[in-house]
Amino acid sequence: MHIWDYLQGRGGFLTFLTYQHASLAFQTVLVGTIVAIAIAIAVYRLPLIAALTLTSSRVALTIPSLALLALLIVPFGLGVIPSFIMLAFFAAMPVIGNAIVGLRSVPESVIESARGIGLSRRRILFSVELPIAWPVILTGIRVSTQMVVGVAAIVAYVLGPGLGSLIFNGLSRLGGTNSVEMAITGTVLIVVIALVFDALLVLLGRLTIAKGLS
């Protein structure tokens, strides 16, 4: 393998693919997290619905990502739209479960104390329950991010953006010039993106989680 020879002169191209991949992962995790937390807030006070939502989110993770992506081609065609929807869907699932668990684990005594000092239901949610649940929610976001960064490689199947195209092209040309180098480069860059995102989320946790909750 001549990986260094392959990399020479391709810095701009690889940087562009890496940016596409990281941007797609970031945006889908952000959208998935917002949707997931909104769903969790809507159902966590309803035990039966919360349990069904929690179970459904876990079962949804067993859906083959490539199959879901193929189904999305029918209404949305090829490109960014089916890629974004598929990734945002999978990004939301771990966060939904953790958000529900986190919100339901807030001690009732804490909620009663907040009510006792006159806080409204909304104030209790945003100033008491969500901050206490945040460490659990953030763990779900970290899991979601790692999963999405990896799964995002398959969006090349529908001509989506990112490093998946490098891996797919390399694997489809095995035995040809630079085929192995292409696949290895794409894989290594995806791992680097995952490590960088996880480090940033760890830093976010240190900045946003109260010391008593960490």
N, C-alpha and C positions, 0 to 999 in steps of 0.2 A: 504493500500500500504506500502511496506517495501523498499522504494527506497534506503535507506542507506545500507540495507543488500545486495541489488542487486549490488551496486557499489563496495562493498568490494571484493578485489581480482581480479577486472576487470579493474583496472587502465591502465595497458599496452594495453589491447585490445581496450578500448575506446579511448585511446590516438592515437593509430594507425588509427582507423576509422576516428577520428577527423582530423588527419593529411591528410589522403586520401581526405576527403571532402574539406578541405581548399585548398589543393594543386590543385585539379581538378578545383575548382571555380576560383582560382587565374590564372591558366594557360589559361582557356577558356576566362576569361575576358580580359586578356592581348592580346591574339590572336584576339579576337573579336574587341577590341579597335583599334588595329593596322589596321585591315582590314577596319573597319568603317571609320577611319580618312582618309585612302587612298582613299576610295570611295568618301567621302565628298570632298576631295581636287580635285578629278577628275571631279566632276559635279557641284560644287557650283557656278562657273561662267557661267553656262548654265541654265538660269531660268526655262525653260520647263522641262529639264531633272532633275534638282534639285528638282522641285516640285513633279515630278513623283516618284523620289527616296524617298523623304520625306514621301509621301503618302504610298508608298509600304512598307517602314520600319514600319510604324504604323499599317498597315493592317497585316503584317507578325506576329506581336505580338499576333494576335487573333488566330493563328494556335494552336490547342491543342498540348501541348508539348508531351503528351503521344502518340498521334497519329503520330507525326513526328518521335518519337523514334521508334515506331513500324515499320514504313516504312523503317527506316535505318537498321533494322535488316536484311532485304532481301539482300542488297548488302554487308553489313559489318559484319553480324553475331552478336553474343552477346559480351559483354565486354566493354572495354575502348573506342574503336574507335567510335561506334555509340553514346556513351555517350558524348564524347568530341565534335563531330560534332554538335550534337543537342544543347549543351550548348553554344558553340562558336557562333552558329547562333543566338540564342536568346540574347547572350551578345552583339552582334554587333548592334542590332536594335535600342535601345535607343541612342546609341552613334552616329550612323549615323545621326539621326534626329537632335540631339543637335549640332553636328559638322557643319552640313549644315546651321542651323539657326545662329550659332555663327559666322561662316565665312562670311555669307551674311550680318550680322549686323554690320560689321566693317565700320565705316564712310568713305565715298568716299573721303572726304577732307583729312583724314589721309593717305589714299593710294596715293592721288595726291601729298601730301607733301613728302612722301617717294620717289616717282618717281622724284620729283623736286630736290632731293639731290643726284640723280644718282643711286639709288638702283635698282638692277635687279628684274625681276618678282619673281624669286626664293627667293632672299633675302627679298623681301617684304612679301612673304608668311611666311617664317620661323622666321623673326625677327619682323614683325609687325602684320600680320593678325592672325596667330596661337596664339601668346601670348595674343592678345586682346580677341580672341574667347575661350581661355583656360578655364575661369570660367564656361562658358556654357557647354563646352565639359566635364569638370570634373563632373558637375552635372549629365550629362548623364551616366558617368562611375559609379557614386555612385548608381544611379537607377539600372543600369545594374548589378552591383555587388550584391545588395540586392536581386534582382530577381533570379540571377543565384544560389546564395547560397541556396535559398529555392527550386528552381526547381531541383537542383542537387540531391535532395532526391529521385526523381522518377527513377534515372538511375539504381536503384536496380532492376527495372523491367526487365532490360536486363543484369543483373549480373554485373552492373557497380560498381565502388568503392565508398566508403563513408558511411555516417551515414544512408542513406536510407535503407540499409539492416537491420539495427537495428529496424527501424520503421516498415518496411514491415513484418519482422518476428514477431514483437510484435502484430501487428494488425491481422496477420493470425492465431495467437494462442490465441486470446482473450478468457479469461476464464481459460487459462492455467497458469502454474507457471511463474511468472515474466513477463508476456506478457505486462501488462500495464506499468510496470517499464521500459521495453525495449523501448516502444514507447515514453514515457515521456523523458527518458534520451536522445534519439536521437534527439527529437524536441528541448530540451533545449540546447543541444550542437550546433545545427544548429543556433539557435538564438544568442548564444555567438559568433560564428564565424562571423555572420552578423554584430554584434555590433563592434567587433574588427576590421573588414575590414573597416567599415564606419569611425571609429575613425582614422584609418591610412590614409584614403582618406581625411578626414578633415585636418589632419596634413600636408599631401602633398599639399593641397590647400594653407595653410598658408605659406608654404615654397616656393611655385612656383608662386603664383598669386601676381602681383604687387599691392602695397597698393592702388593705384588709381583706380584699377579695382575691388577690393573686396567689 
